[in-house]
Each structure stands twice: as C-alpha cells, then as structure tokens.
C-alpha cells in the first residue's frame, strides 16, 4: 500500500466526437443515373421526417422504364418497380432507405429517403398511496400519480383480486381503490409511456392486515370542505365534527405537516394552497370502542389567474427535431386573460403570439429555421384584476446537442469510516448515482439534482484486505443526451485489537485508501447503433493500464497509456455494453478496474423470464425465484411483505433468490415484484403472486389448550394501578363494548377471541400514568411440564397491542415495557413487584408483527422462557401520560407461540 495518495481530478476538454448530424428529410432526393438511358426514373418517400426508435415508417416508391429494383441501407431485398411497405426502425440516428432499379439497357437509377430516428427517454412517474399506519382488508386507499412527460398510463395489479385498479389512466390523477378482503402484501403498478417516452413502471405495495370484528366508528360531518376545484391563493377551511370520537388524525398527499397529526374530534384546519395540482386529504376518527371512520377529500387546485395550456403533438411538453426541420405546438389562454407575456430564445415566438392573441384566445406556432440548441417557450397571462396564473413552458431540442460532461475529484482521506466524494458537471439536467459494489453510494439521495458534490459517503463493511469500490454518475442532459462518469479506487481494511483501561480487548477497523485510482467516462453514454462516442480516462498511482476486452470498434484489448481519450464506434446491435479499464501499480498486487456503461440504440429493459416452481405453498416453506433479463444493469425486489426479497440484487441480468414465507395462522397472499432497468433510464417490472396456506392451529393459539390449564386464575394474577396513586387508578378494564371488572382474567385462556382491554382516558400533565402487571402468584411454578408438553422451541407470554392506531400519541411521555424480575410475598398476603430494564420489550428477540393476530402493527410479544430451569415471572406494561396524554387503549392476550412462527 502506498503512503502517497494524490488528488485526481478528471476533466474533459475539446473532446472531438464524430457523431452523425441530425440533418435528414423524409422525401426522396431525386434520381441519380449510372449509365444507360436518360429517361428511367425512381422516387421513394417516407411518411415522416422523424420517428421514435421502435416505431414504424411507411415507404412508398414509384419508377419508370426499369426492369427490377433492390433495397439497400436500412432495408433490404428485391422490390417491385412500385409499391408501399411498412418498416420498423430501432437504431437511433439517420435511417437511410435506398432503392436502386435496373434499366433495360443495363444501367441503374437510385433514390434514397432519410428518416431521423429519435431516442426514447423514460417516463417520470410519481406514484403514491395515501394511507394511515394500518390498512385493513376491504379498506379504501387513495392512489395519486403524476407522469408529466407521458401521454398515457396503464394501471394493473399483480394478482386476480377483482380490483378497480386496471386499464388506461390519464397521465395525472387520483383515485380511491378498495383493498382485497384477504390479508397479504398486494402490489399495484402504473406503467406510463408516450411517443418518445419509453415504457416505465412504478409500483406501490400495500400490506393488508385481517379485518377485525366490525366496531361502528364515529360519524364524521363536514361543515366546511373544499370544492372539487378551487383557486390557488385563496384560504380553504376544512371543518368537521365526529360525534363520539376520542380523537382524529390526518394524512395527505402531497404531505402537509400541519394536517398529518392528531386532530380534535370537533376541529378545523385552514390553509392557503399556492401550488396548482391534485390534493388528497384523509381524516380518520376513532372512538374508545376501537371503531374507526375514514373520510377522503379529493380536490384540484387551479391557478387563480388565467389558465394557460401549451403542448406539442399528443400533449407532450418537450420535443426534439432535426436542425433543418420544423415542429408546431398549440396554445390556449383562458378568456379572462387581458395581457400575456411570451418569451423564448426563439425570437419569432413573442411577436407571433402577440399577433394571434389579438385575434382570439387559441392559436398555434411552428418553430423552424433554428440553430442547434435547447429552446424554452414560456407563456403567462394576467386577468383584468392583475391576477397572474402559473406560466406554462415547453422545451424544444434542435439538432445535435452537446452531451453533459463532468469531473470527479477522488477522496484523499477517510474519517471514521466515511469518505467525501466531490464532483462537478456541465450541461446536465440531473445525475443519479449507481454502483454494483458500493450500496451506500448507490442508495444516496443527492441534492441539487446530483449536479455537484461534495457528499459524505459511508464505506461498506468488509473483511480484512483490499477491496475495490466504484462510484458512477449517470448524467442526463437536454435532447435525451446522457453521459456516464465513474471513479474507482481501493480501500485497505485492517482490524486492530487494543486493550482499554480495564484491560478488556477492544477491536476497531482501520480503513485507508490505496493506489491506483481511475476516473473513466463515456461521452455520450447513450448513442445510436454504429454511432461514435468518446471514452476518456485518467489515473493516479498507476504505471500501466490496459483495456481488458474488445467492445465494438476503437476499444480493443491491449495496453494503453495511463491517461488519454479515444474515439469509439458503438456496436451495430442495440444493447447495453460495458467498457472496462484496468490499471496497476507496482506496490499493489491487485489492479484497479473501472467500468462505464453505454446504451446503444433502442435498448429498453426486458425481463425474459421470472418464475418459481410453485405458486401455492405452505406457510413457512422456502421458495426460490429465478429470472433472466436483458438490456439491464440492475434488478431489485419490491416490497412483498416477505423478508429477504426487498432491495437491490447483486445478480442482475440473470439470477435466483430464495426466501422463506412467513408462518401465519391465516391463509395469505404475496405479490413478488421484480424490477430491472438502467440507472437514469427506463425500468420494467414483472410480478409473481404466491399464495401461502395457514400453518394451522399451532400450540392452541385459536383454542383452549394446555397453556389454558396451566395459566389459570389461581396461578396468574393481574394488578392494574397508577404510578402515582397506586392500585385503583381510573383505568377502565373491559372486554369490548361492555365494562367488566373480571375481563382481565380472559388473558389466561390462550384464545385470541378473548382479551382484556384497558382504556386510559384523556389526561393532562401525566395525572393518569398507569400500568398493568401480569405475574405468577407465589409460590412460583416450575415450567418443566410446559417443556414436556410443547417442546423447547415454544414460548408463553402475552401479546400487548394498540387496537386503534389513532389513539396512540403522547407528548413527552412514551409507553414502556418492563420484565417482572421478582415477585415477593408480603406479610399481608400481597406481593411486591420488582421490574427490570424499563426499555425491556422482548426477552427472546421474537417479533410477532407479521402475525397480525390482532389489528395492529405495533403488537409486542412479552415472553417468558419455557424452560424447566426458569420460574414463571411476568411482565409490566406502563401506559404513560406526558405533558399532554391522549386517550389510549391496550389489548392484552395470553398466548403460546412457536419460536419459528413469524
């Protein structure tokens, strides 16, 4: 390892790219003659000057005084002397359709039609679900979505659940969808695309818990609510009354911190909405019996001033055209507009709009004769009272636009396991991070659209030794341009063990940077088939570099300089190609390798196979998924509700993964989503639905069992009291709607059908801090008999949960769980309870959240080991108040649980 580590800065300057120009025309250019008669002619035309990769063009041709014709260029084969043919074009760039016809005298005439084939950019989709903490079977959930650059979207679900979420949708909207009636993890997809927008899919996963016995919730009455459409800048009030509610909570999309909190049963909320768009405000109100009512308010905010609408063909907000081409867009202004301002780098736009505006409130404009570059067309209007609406903008990219460039400065030191990575870019609209071996970099949420650094990044945990890390930025610019820049370096990991002041060994990991280091870039990194681009590299600490594998023309395996740039011709077959450079230093054994990725042609991600041997399995069974994809750099699993599936997969184009399904006491269903794609580009998804059968009535969770006979009223005692006033605090103990002082003993029967419900009323300043102790009466009983009865992998204990998520807030007062560590008999026949750590919540680490035995995500299992060496003790649950304590409920169940049930 070298002690020297230089700062390496990568710069691109005056890179000569032999990239084909965007000039082209759709019609024939006239005949050319090679010998023979003067009179023979041939003419070929295309029905469009430009199309998007993957679309079709219609060619039509005619000729005279010829005997036969043959196609060349981007089509082939013998052709008739006249005809029409539909041809699909996939590679970006100029598609040339040549036609050569033979004359009777042996000469020939030719003509050619040229069509510009444009690349496709991914749809930008914002898709979300407005929910509270728990979604029950048959609940209504509001979906919101926005895909501004797409023409159309398609809704779908991962399984046959008879959902309304299916079929075509507008590019922007919101919708209420009813959840399935069975518990499980359900996936909802939205796929959007357009003329020059590649198909992209986003997903939302909803975890649905079982529907509990219906308890009627409070009726919510709105005295004030927003209309379906409201103007921006105007105060809007939501006022309601929920008779019988203990409290209400709010949820919204877009998120509104002032609404997303605990609200009163009779309350109001006022806000001025400035930003136009679609809004969802949900109100959930709950009573002390656990009944909940949810009401959703859906409305649209429109500009206060005149509405301006502008769009290219098919409603798009952006377009690309050749330098010698033309394109039109339409505009429409609200009739309330009195004056408008039109601006653009296109000097003709302002005067043309002004002339048309005097004749009406609608019109069209044709952009032509523009130099290569990016042009923004802006329009805003005011009404007679001076109110200005939100301006509308269109972006037009003309001709060849220079791709973005960037530079990395490599880190020079490591501080406590963190490195600072810095970079700058020029000409980019946004950059996204990517890495195969550095998850902490790949998962970053970069500020400023990722256009510049610095950012501190944590190093991944590694074993002792030298480990290679790479950080890639995929930077997108106007006109669908893209550049890929990578920095790669090595880190030495060494574990050092030292002795502390007490003589105890203490280990720490020391990390240091190691040479060589490389910066590598592809400019641009999205090109047409056979087009030219540049690869630029630099290194520090290396005495030799080599190209490891030949890719296309110009990138040939062999030794190269430690710094340089090289013109490369992309392969003619569309796809995703990796260009690698390896550099070595005399002092290190392992060379450093950097990779950049180049997308050639219309290389959209495709999942060719995603399967599992069985889709109907038993709970607790292991299941293996296999997949194969092409034109992808990554694959990841969606939130299926099953541990081990969510997140980035180290295997991308082909791989497999095994997961174990949860063991649940009810039949369940899971949607496993596989999403594969390109960083900064499109992605696609496939879904497999797996149904898991119930594990059955294990250890009597659903019925009386051996546990019931052991945990009897004679063995287990329950004490409810107040931290301040002792036993007898104002805590209501009931078994549902009725109040029953003996209901607490229901926890000893091992059945999930009965439970004890504790209600802590509204209180101020912590006056009603209370607790429940569940413990064994002396003399303490040995538990060897339970070991014999149920086996050593079973635990007995208590489920304590909140039946109503709305009743859970306490300010400056958090509930706690404590283990009862000692029960001492007193002279008067009572007991003295000793508790352990107040933060105790789980003696054996077993989490039961996934069981959904009761309707709550915050259920905690308080266990007592089933071990003959242990005595039956107990647990304490403290319901604390605070500066302001809100009414709470807790349900307590006595259960027996297999330790592998999750």
C-alpha positions, -999 to +999 in steps of 0.1 A: +000+000+000+014+034-010+015+061+016+012+086-011-023+095-023-028+123-048-059+142-056-071+131-090-093+154-110-108+143-142-116+169-169-130+167-204-119+195-228-122+197-265-133+161-270-139+155-307-169+133-312-176+121-347-213+120-342-236+120-372-256+152-377-293+154-374-299+166-409-323+144-429-355+145-449-385+123-454-389+127-491-369+114-520-340+135-532-345+127-569-329+101-591-292+096-599-282+077-630-253+053-635-250+048-673-278+038-697-309+056-707-318+092-698-355+086-692-357+059-664-367+073-630-372+061-594-386+080-565-390+069-528-406+088-499-413+082-462-444+093-444-425+110-417-393+131-413-386+117-379-399+088-357-390+074-323-369+042-321-391+012-322-418+028-343-427+022-379-424+043-411-443+037-443-422+038-475-438+044-509-420+043-543-426+045-580-404+041-611-405+042-648-386+024-676-369+000-652-369-038-650-363-046-613-355-028-580-334-037-549-334-021-514-303-011-495-293+008-464-318+002-435-339-022-455-330-050-480-343-074-505-358-073-540-387-049-545-412-043-572-410-014-596-436+004-575-452-003-541-456+005-504-440-011-474-441-006-436-407-009-419-398-008-382-367+013-372-349+006-339-315+022-340-313+059-333-297+082-359-304+085-396-322+056-411-315+055-449-338+037-472-321+033-506-337+019-537-317+010-568-335+000-600-320-016-632-328-002-666-334-022-697-300-012-711-281-025-680-278+008-662-294+018-629-311+047-612-312+053-574-331+073-548-330+075-511-353+085-482-338+096-449-357+094-416-343+107-383-348+081-356-350+097-322-341+081-289-366+075-261-365+089-226-380+072-195-414+083-182-410+103-150-437+088-126-446+100-091-470+073-078-480+070-042-508+058-018-523+079+009-528+055+039-527+056+077-505+032+097-527+001+093-546-009+062-573-035+069-590-058+044-617-040+024-604-005+034-604+023+008-570+037-002-564+068-023-538+065-051-522+096-065-499+098-096-483+122-120-463+114-151-459+148-168-438+137-197-460+107-206-490+105-230-508+076-213-506+053-183-520+018-176-530+006-142-526-031-132-524-053-101-501-083-095-529-108-090-565-115-098-581-096-069-610-082-089-596-047-083-608-015-100-571-006-105-568-018-141-569-003-175-559+031-190-554+062-169-547+098-175-511+109-170-521+128-139-548+119-114-561+104-081-584+076-074-599+056-045-593+019-046-608-008-023-583-032-009-587-070-011-607-089+015-578-113+024-546-104+043-513-102+025-490-079+006-506-066-026-488-048-054-503-020-076-485-010-108-487+021-130-470+019-164-466+051-185-452+057-219-455+081-249-444+087-285-408+094-274-412+082-239-401+046-232-424+024-211-416+028-174-433+011-144-436+023-108-453+003-080-470+008-047-472-022-022-500-022+004-497-045+034-532-056+043-540-070+077-571-090+086-603-073+090-614-073+127-649-077+140-667-046+129-670-019+155-690+011+144-669+042+141-680+078+148-699+096+121-679+124+105-698+155+094-681+183+075-694+218+080-668+231+056-649+213+029-631+223-003-650+221-036-638+198-063-618+226-079-605+256-060-583+286-069-548+289-057-540+317-032-574+315-016-578+303+021-596+270+023-611+256+056-619+221+065-642+219+095-657+188+109-674+171+139-670+134+147-696+126+173-683+102+199-647+103+187-618+103+211-596+119+185-589+122+148-557+120+127-549+133+093-530+121+063-524+139+030-507+138-004-487+159-011-477+157+026-489+186+048-472+186+082-500+208+096-526+182+087-507+150+093-510+149+131-535+143+158-566+165+154-596+171+176-630+153+173-645+188+166-619+209+148-610+229+118-580+234+096-573+263+073-546+265+046-538+287+015-530+264-014-505+281-037-493+253-059-518+240-086-523+203-087-543+174-072-546+171-035-559+143-011-568+150+025-578+120+046-594+122+080-595+092+104-616+094+136-618+068+163-639+062+194-630+045+226-645+012+215-619+009+187-643+019+158-627+040+131-642+060+103-621+074+074-632+101+050-612+112+020-614+147+005-601+149-031-598+182-049-579+201-075-562+235-071-561+256-103-542+288-109-560+319-096-552+338-128-559+328-164-553+292-173-526+287-199-523+255-219-495+247-243-485+214-258-467+197-287-483+168-305-501+144-283-500+167-253-462+165-247-443+193-230-410+185-248-399+176-283-368+170-304-364+180-341-337+180-367-318+212-373-334+218-407-368+206-396-400+222-382-425+214-355-457+230-342-473+234-309-507+247-299-517+272-271-549+282-255-555+310-230-584+315-206-609+341-219-603+361-187-568+369-198-562+406-206-525+405-212-498+379-217-461+377-218-444+352-242-407+346-240-382+322-257-347+320-272-367+318-305-372+355-313-402+348-336-423+334-308-432+366-289-443+386-319-462+356-335-481+350-302-489+387-298-504+389-333-525+357-328-537+368-293-553+399-307-575+376-329-585+351-302-575+330-272-562+300-291-535+295-317-506+275-330-469+282-336-444+265-359-408+265-349-383+263-378-350+277-390-334+273-356-298+267-348-289+236-328-297+241-291-324+240-265-353+264-266-378+271-239-412+286-249-428+303-219-462+319-216-480+336-187-511+358-185-529+382-162-566+390-159-583+424-156-577+424-118-540+417-122-541+381-111-514+361-128-518+324-135-489+299-134-469+301-165-466+272-189-434+261-206-424+239-235-389+227-242-376+221-278-343+205-285-330+213-320-303+193-338-272+178-322-270+190-286-237+185-268-239+158-241-232+167-205-197+165-191-184+161-156-154+157-134-148+137-102-122+146-076-112+115-058-113+113-020-080+120-003-087+107+032-111+085+053-126+098+085-143+073+109-154+051+080-167+079+058-152+094+026-160+127+009-167+124-028-168+156-049-177+163-085-190+190-109-209+187-141-217+209-170-247+208-194-266+182-173-302+184-160-298+157-134-274+129-123-282+097-105-257+075-085-251+039-093-227+012-082-225-026-082-203-029-051-209+002-030-245+002-017-241+033+004-233+053-028-260+037-049-287+044-023-278+081-019-305+108-023-284+135-039-292+172-035-292+197-063-303+170-088-269+154-083-252+181-104-224+187-080-209+175-047-195+171-022-212+144-003-200+122+026-205+085+019-201+057+044-178+029+035-194-006+034-184-032+060-157-056+046-134-083+058-097-075+063-079-070+029-081-047-001-115-040-016-124-022-048-151+004-047-166+022-077-190+052-079-208+060-111-229+091-120-253+088-149-259+124-160-288+133-184-289+164-205-313+180-230-322+162-261-321+128-245-283+131-241-265+111-214-230+108-201-216+081-177-187+090-154-171+066-130-145+068-103-129+036-089-104+032-061-093+006-035-096+006+003-075-014+027-093-028+057-073-038+088-088-050+121-068-036+151-074-050+186-064-029+216-068-030+253-090-005+272-083+010+306-099-020+323-078-045+303-106-056+280-098-062+243-114-036+220-114-041+182-117-014+156-114-014+118-089+009+102-095+019+066-070+036+043-071+045+006-048+025-017-035+033-052-041+031-081-073+051-087-091+056-120-116+080-135-134+068-166-161+084-187-182+077-218-193+109-236-221+104-245-232+071-230-265+068-249-258+065-287-273+051-318-262+018-333-228+023-351-225+059-339-193+074-325-186+085-289-155+091-267-140+073-238-118+095-216-097+082-186-072+093-161-054+075-133-031+082-103-005+059-088-006+036-119+023+027-141+003+007-166-033+005-179-050-019-203-083-024-220-095-058-207-119-067-235-126-056-271-160-039-275-171-025-309-146-006-330-119+015-314-119-001-279-095-030-284-080-052-257-044-043-250-022-018-232-029+019-233-015+050-216-024+058-180-042+089-193-060+095-225-091+097-247-102+075-275-129+077-302-151+046-302-177+033-326-207+017-310-217-019-320-244-022-346-266-044-324-288-024-298-280-033-262-261-022-231-223-026-233-196-024-206-163-007-213-136-016-188-102-002-180-077-019-156-047-001-141-019-015-120+006+000-096+040-016-087+033-016-050-001-034-052-009-069-062-044-063-074-051-038-102-080-014-100-107-017-126-133+009-137-164+004-158-186+027-178-219+016-194-231+026-228-267+022-240-267+016-278-299+021-298-334+013-286-322-009-258-352-010-235-351-033-204-368-066-209-375-093-183-374-125-204-382-150-176-393-147-139-406-178-124-409-201-093-416-238-093-448-234-073-471-205-065-493-224-040-472-233-009-475-237+028-466-210+053-430-213+065-419-230+032-388-218+013-394-208-022-369-200-050-373-174-077-353-173-109-351-146-135-333-136-167-333-101-182-315-082-209-306-045-215-304-040-177-277-031-152-297-038-121-326-059-107-343-054-074-372-068-054-403-049-045-418-048-010-435-082-009-440-083+028-415-112+029-381-107+045-351-112+021-369-101-011-369-063-009-339-044-023-311-045-048-299-079-061-262-084-067-272-106-096-287-085-124-292-100-159-297-135-145-300-148-110-320-165-083-331-158-048-347-180-021-369-166+006-389-182+034-426-174+036-440-163+069-458-189+090-492-173+097-524-186+113-544-174+083-542-180+045-521-152+029-511-139-005-479-121-016-471-103-047-434-106-055-422-078-079-390-079-099-379-046-113-350-044-137-336-014-156-310+012-162-298+039-138-311+072-150-332+053-176-363+032-181-371+002-160-397-026-163-413-050-138-428-084-136-449-098-108-455-133-094-483-140-070-477-166-043-505-180-021-494-194+013-517-217+033-522-214+070-499-233+093-529-243+113-537-241+150-502-244+164-499-246+201-535-236+206-534-200+196-570-202+184-585-226+210-582-235+247-551-257+252-526-269+278-515-234+283-550-225+295-549-252+322-515-240+334-522-203+333-553-203+355-567-176+377-551-195+406-516-192+391-516-159+374-525-126+389-531-092+373-527-058+390-537-025+375-526+007+391-512+042+388-476+051+391-486+080+413-517+069+432-512+031+434-538+005+428-572+019+418-562+045+393-590+055+369-584+028+343-613+011+326-610-026+321-634-041+296-639-068+270-652-047+242-683-025+245-693-036+280-673-029+311-664-060+331-641-060+361-634-097+356-624-093+319-588-091+328-588-129+335-596-136+299-559-133+291-553-167+308-573-188+284-549-189+254-576-179+229-574-149+206-612-145+208-610-130+243-588-104+257-586-076+283-590-041+271-575-012+291-585+023+283-566+053+296-588+084+294-578+118+283-554+133+308-532+163+313-498+167+329-494+129+334-521+126+361-532+092+347-500+074+343-509+038+348-496+003+344-506-034+342-486-061+359-492-097+348-473-122+370-473-155+387-486-159+422-463-173+448-452-200+451-436-198+416-443-228+394-416-247+376-422-248+338-407-282+330-442-295+324-446-270+296-414-281+281-426-316+280-460-306+267-449-282+239-412-287+233-383-264+239-390-242+209-422-228+224-427-196+245-456-185+266-464-149+273-486-120+264-494-100+233-499-064+241-511-041+213-530-010+204-563-018+188-567+017+174-538+035+157-555+068+162-552+066+200-515+064+204-500+099+207-484+111+239-462+142+240-432+139+263-444+106+276-436+072+260-451+039+269-426+013+282-424-024+287-406-040+316-399-075+327-411-085+362-379-099+377-391-106+412-424-113+430-420-112+468-449-122+491-457-096+518-469-101+553-504-090+545-507-116+517-499-091+489-469-091+466-440-068+459-432-064+423-397-057+411-392-048+374-361-048+353-350-025+325-378-002+316-370-005+279-374-043+280-399-054+254-388-088+242-368-114+262-360-137+233-359-113+203-391-128+188-411-102+168-447-110+161-456-080+140-460-102+109-485-125+127-513-099+125-531-118+153-548-085+162-553-054+141-521-036+149-486-031+135-472-023+170-480-055+187-453-066+211-448-101+224-437-103+261-423-137+266-414-160+294-390-188+285-404-223+285-375-238+304-376-261+335-348-240+350-369-209+350-397-198+371-429-182+358-425-145+365-443-119+345-443-086+326-452-050+333-467-026+307-468+010+316-492+034+299-475+067+305-490+102+301-469+132+295-473+169+291-504+161+271-516+125+271-542+114+245-567+087+253-552+052+247-562+016+245-543-016+250-555-051+244-538-079+264-539-116+251-523-147+267-507-168+240-484-197+233-462-192+203-438-214+184-404-196+183-402-201+145-436-186+138-431-151+124 
